[in-house]
């Protein structure tokens, strides 16, 4: 660029050349010439150095002015932009004046302050060439003309502000550079998009070239004389997301209006495109990010700042696909047209294919407001419904979808209208294998075929489907499907449906109370189901639900009574929150069971109120029945151990009772065989008394842990048993079994009974050898007071004997009467108190009547009479009886171990001789009389009679003994006649017992005129050997001196020897026994004796031996 400093320099050089040109024409004189020459030479040198200095100075000044001008230009440009964009940071790296071109600006940036310490670049331009006036004076004055602007490599970085608007809006309108309207050319521009804070920068457009040309139009009409300026914009946009894009626009600055149009060819819609969107914007269009495909787009728009903008955008989509993770497969081959304009948006000829089906749809939205009306119509062919499609529907239709949960294949036509507030759908569907899960009763219904129509808020369903493997008919007419629906729906099976976990889940969802009851029964099997529900528009009104189940070949096992029942058929209904079991019949082995009952819902309770009644016939007594009973009854079962079958059983169950427990009542009956020939007989074998009872007949009632036995009869061989009773089995296992009104007939003390009795009591009864048959009645109690310990047995039993006998020891027979036993057997042992109440008994052939008195028996001893333990101040009592016409008192004790030693005390009072003879089996033709008294105290063992030891005495008073065989025999020896008065009226005998011998140490027979005194021995079988001496005179005057003298005299005169038996005695007399003794001493080798007297009677052969001995 030429400068003003160069012009004078050019003139100096011209003048110097001019002087040089004149030199040849100087005067010829040499001196003048030399002086002039030196003058000019000096002048020339001066001027040359002066000029050189000036040139140097001018150059330095030019350089200074040049650089100062560029700085002024940079500062001017920077201030110009800064004054226009007062909210942005402006930076210009350099600017220079280019002669002949204009101004070159480099490193221009516009930045937005994002924080106190950070800035975010919005615009960055490498080079801006402003072609303008090159006159420096005009430029410095600010009045220069711009012809054209060329912008190279600009880079625009856009972000979204917090309010959702793009930050590039702050660049408009641009700065005004005077009245010129230069053309603008942009080369190699790029458009970038960054996150709000400047991170994650993505390049959207590259190599963008566009031009802005200005056209000045002359005004016409009212605007004549005024020029209108139109700016024409033409741009070519390049991006890897499309093949080509072009944009043209015209802007009328005067009217502030514009018009534009553009096209995009082969736009690739894919993840890369969606990733270019800002995160904030991408979140708003996230549902569209599942779309991919190719599209051509075209748009045109026009408008002004003060008026509305008219636009029309068209997108032609092809080869599209929709991959949404909420649906299992991809929607493919999507094609159609989307048209957007101010009136709204339209979707035309949209077609898509999903799996083996297709969808054709159209949409027309009137307006762009959120509540703008929308009309959608669609046709679905062979369309497969999936759960993920729900989220693509309007909210109101999502509620309907959730209520019915459709899936499967159908053909349908849809019309959806949105009036700005709610959606109004119209659906006509033809199901071709569609599945449904009804929210109120979520049992899956599959392979549905039929029609579903929804129009004017009314849903009508008529389907034939399958539930499991069963055919199902679904018919319904529901107004306003959803939470406020109203109308009936009926689901009816055409084939029996199986009870399975899926059905249980559906029932639980429908009604948890009914489900809980059903689970308690553990239902298995099939049923014909007819379910109907009528909903009401008022959500506070419960739906009317009805369920009718015709049970077929089912089985149950109720938790509260776990008795398995199979082959169940019958009817169950549910209506108005009441489940009714009309009649269910079933089997268990040979048993036939009928069930009726109800379950009623109670507000606020999930348990409800359950009442069941079972009628059972021919029920086997097996483990299944035992396990069904409550623990208390199971305990009783294990203690009684029943077998067989029950002819009739009634069960009533109520749950819960006021305490929250289960009330259970069971009544089991066993009939006589004449009423039930097919049933198996019942037998029981109690654990505490293992005595098998067969042919049990009667009834057993169980109620809440208490068992009542009514009119039970049984047998054991020939033994007959009948009883009532009760059993109580509490939770603490302290159970009790009580047999009341117990009656046992034909009791035999055999091995079976002995095994059943407590072991220690068994040994005691074995020793007694009671028999043969007797009866008993009373009460027996089996209990377990200490769980885990031994069983306790208590009894209060009266034995009735008619001809009974005890064969051990002293043989007791002909027992008639009652014997009461009251005792207990527990872990400490067995013991029993008893009471004799016998009418008669025979002991060793002696009859005893009216036997009364206590006894005691335990595992170690057998006590009678005064030896029996007493309670408190209770007086001691003897065992009493009547025999020999008097009263017998008996006290005894016997140990039951080893040889069984015993001790017996017996007294007889006020007996009669006549009755004694009768009791001994003799005749009393002579009417012998007298009062008899006696006692004996004996001990020994039960091993044999040879162990017997004892002593006693007999007293006879007021007697007439001359007719007794023994007395008659002695009187004959004495040749006495029978006087009118008694021969002997008093007798006293003191004796000892040793083995089976009785030693008569002192025998005294006293009468009015004659007294006999003697001694001897006898055997228990009746053999006797005695000797007597006579004493004459009455001993009423029993003076010691007289008695001694008379006694000695009598023994010196004669001795009477008695032998034989008590019934047939033999006698012989010996005269002067002292003389004979002397002779035997004097002549021991010879038999020298005085004559004995009268020879023995013929009927009494020799057999009497002198001395106190009996042949042994």
Buried (B, 14 or more C-beta within 10 A) or exposed (E): EEBEBEEEBEEBEEEBEEEEEEEEEEEEEEEEEEEBBEEBEEEBEEBEEEBEEBBEEBBEEBEEEBEEBBEBBBEBBBEBBBEBBEEBBBBBEEBBBEEEEBBBBBBBBBBBEBEEEEBBBBBBBBBBBBBBBBEBEEBBEEEBBBEBBBBBEBBBBBBBEEEEEEBBEBBEEEEEBEEBBBBBBBBBBBBBBBBBEBEEEBBBBBEBBBBBBBEEEEEEEEEEEEEBBBBBBBBEBBBEBBBEBBBBBBBBBEEEBBBBBBBBBEBBBBEEBBEBBBEBBBEEEEEEBBBBBBBBBBBBBBBEEEEEEEBBBBBBBBEBBBBBEEBEEBBBBBBBBBBBBEEBBBBBEBBBBBBEBBBBBBBBBBBEEEEBBBBBBBBBBBBBBBBEBBEEBBEBBBBBBBBBBBBBBBBBBBBBBBEEEEBBBBBBBBBBBBBBBBEBBBBBBBBBBBEBBBEEEEBBBBBBBBBBEBBBBBBBBBBBBBEEBBBBBBBBBBEBBBBEEBBBBBBBBBBEBBBBBBEBBBBBBBBBBBBBBBBBEEEEEEBBBBBBBBBBBBBBBBEBBBBBBBBBBBBBBBEEBBBBBEEBBBBBBEBBBBBBBBBBBEEEEEBBBBBBBBBBBBBBBBEBBBEBBBEBBBBBBEBBBBBBBBBBBBBBBBBBEEEEEBBBBBBBBBBEEEEBEEBBBBBBBBEBBEBBBBBBBBBBBBEEBBBBBBEBBBBBEEBBBBBBBBBBBEEEEEBBBBBEBBBBBBBBBEEBBBEBBBEBBBBBBBBBEBBEBBBBBBBBBBBBEEEEEBBBBBBBBBBBBEEBBBEEBEEBBBBBBBBBBBBBBBEEBBBBBBBBBBEBBBBEEBBBBBBBBBBBBBBEBBBBBBBBEEEEEEEEBBBBBBBBBBBBBBBBBBBBEEEBBBBBBBBBBEBBBBBBBBBBEBEBEBEBBBBBBBBBBBBBBBEEBEBBBBBBBBBBBEBBBBBBBBBBBBBEBBEBEEEEEBBBBBBBBBBBBBBEBBBBBEBBBBBBEBBBBBBBBBBEEEBBBBBBBBBEBEBEEEEEEEBEEBBEEBBBBBBBBBBBBBEEBBBBBBBBBEEBEEBEEEEEEEEEBEEBEEEBEEEBEEEBEBEBEBEE
